[in-house]
Amino acid sequence: QVQLVESGGGLVQAGGSLRLSCQASGGTFSSYYMGWFRQAPGKEREVVAAIGRSGAIIYFADSVKGRFTISRDNAKNTVYLQMNSLKPEDTAVYYCAADRSYRDFSSNFHGMDYWGKGTLVTVSL
């Protein structure tokens, strides 16, 4: 099975930057599509960004376009989410997820095969 562990969350001031990492193990990392999702209390979990098996970016949520960047390093079994110009509304638990199949992320697809436990990002005013 695939295990995913997120790191890099924390408290940051509005306008600041943060870089999240997701370390994968237990599978062939390069065979998985990877995504970052987030969920704030009382709100639906939403897809933030997704990346293909070889590093092509396949989705960005409208709310983060121009501010966030997703990337992966298959040699390190790691996917990243670089978050710039953070806003208080970005506050959420951020989850890393993996899937062996291509998905329509524009539909806010949530049925990924594997999930991490999440890392909390808090953006202060």
C-alpha positions in Angstrom: 0.0 0.0 0.0 1.0 3.6 -0.4 1.7 5.8 2.6 1.7 9.6 2.3 3.0 12.0 4.9 2.6 15.7 4.6 4.8 18.3 6.3 5.5 22.0 6.2 2.3 23.4 7.6 2.3 26.1 10.1 1.3 29.7 10.9 2.1 32.4 8.4 1.0 36.0 8.0 -1.2 37.1 5.1 0.9 37.8 2.1 3.5 35.3 3.2 4.7 32.0 1.7 4.8 28.4 2.7 6.0 25.2 1.1 4.2 21.9 1.8 5.9 18.5 1.1 4.3 15.1 0.8 6.6 12.1 1.1 5.3 8.9 -0.4 6.4 5.3 0.3 5.2 1.8 -0.4 4.6 2.1 -4.1 6.0 3.2 -7.4 5.6 6.9 -7.0 6.0 7.7 -10.7 3.0 5.7 -11.5 0.6 7.9 -9.5 -1.2 11.1 -10.3 -0.9 13.3 -7.2 -3.1 16.0 -5.8 -3.3 18.5 -3.0 -6.7 19.0 -1.3 -7.8 21.2 1.5 -10.6 21.4 4.0 -11.6 24.1 6.4 -14.0 23.6 9.3 -17.6 23.6 8.0 -16.5 23.6 4.4 -16.3 20.9 1.7 -13.0 19.3 0.9 -11.8 20.8 -2.3 -9.0 20.0 -4.8 -6.3 22.6 -4.8 -4.0 21.3 -7.5 -3.1 18.1 -9.3 0.0 16.9 -11.2 0.5 14.1 -13.7 2.9 11.2 -13.4 5.8 12.9 -15.1 5.3 16.4 -13.7 2.8 18.0 -16.0 0.4 20.3 -14.1 -3.2 19.1 -14.8 -5.3 21.3 -12.5 -5.4 24.4 -10.4 -8.3 25.7 -8.5 -9.4 29.1 -9.6 -8.9 30.4 -6.1 -5.2 29.6 -6.1 -4.2 30.2 -9.7 -1.2 32.5 -9.9 -0.4 32.0 -6.2 0.2 28.3 -5.8 2.5 25.9 -7.7 2.5 22.1 -7.6 5.6 20.1 -8.5 7.0 16.7 -7.9 10.4 15.0 -7.7 10.0 11.3 -8.6 13.6 10.5 -7.6 12.7 11.6 -4.0 9.1 10.3 -4.1 7.9 13.7 -3.1 5.3 16.2 -4.3 5.3 19.8 -3.2 2.9 22.7 -3.0 4.5 26.1 -3.0 2.0 28.6 -1.6 2.6 32.3 -2.2 0.6 35.5 -1.4 -1.3 33.5 1.2 -4.7 34.8 2.3 -6.7 34.1 5.5 -9.2 32.1 3.4 -6.4 29.6 2.6 -6.5 28.5 6.2 -7.3 24.8 6.1 -5.9 21.3 6.6 -4.1 20.4 3.5 -4.1 16.8 2.3 -1.9 15.0 -0.1 -3.5 12.2 -2.2 -2.5 9.7 -4.9 -4.4 7.9 -7.6 -3.3 5.4 -10.2 -5.8 6.6 -12.7 -6.4 9.9 -14.5 -9.2 11.9 -12.9 -11.3 14.8 -13.9 -10.1 17.2 -11.2 -12.2 20.1 -12.7 -15.2 18.3 -11.1 -13.6 18.5 -7.7 -13.1 14.8 -7.6 -12.4 13.4 -4.1 -12.2 9.6 -4.7 -8.4 9.3 -4.6 -6.9 5.9 -3.8 -4.6 7.0 -1.0 -4.6 9.9 1.4 -2.2 11.5 3.9 -3.3 12.6 7.3 -3.0 16.3 6.5 -1.0 19.3 7.7 -2.6 22.4 9.1 -2.0 25.8 7.4 -3.1 28.9 9.3 -2.9 32.3 7.7 -3.3 35.2 10.1 -4.7 38.6 9.3 
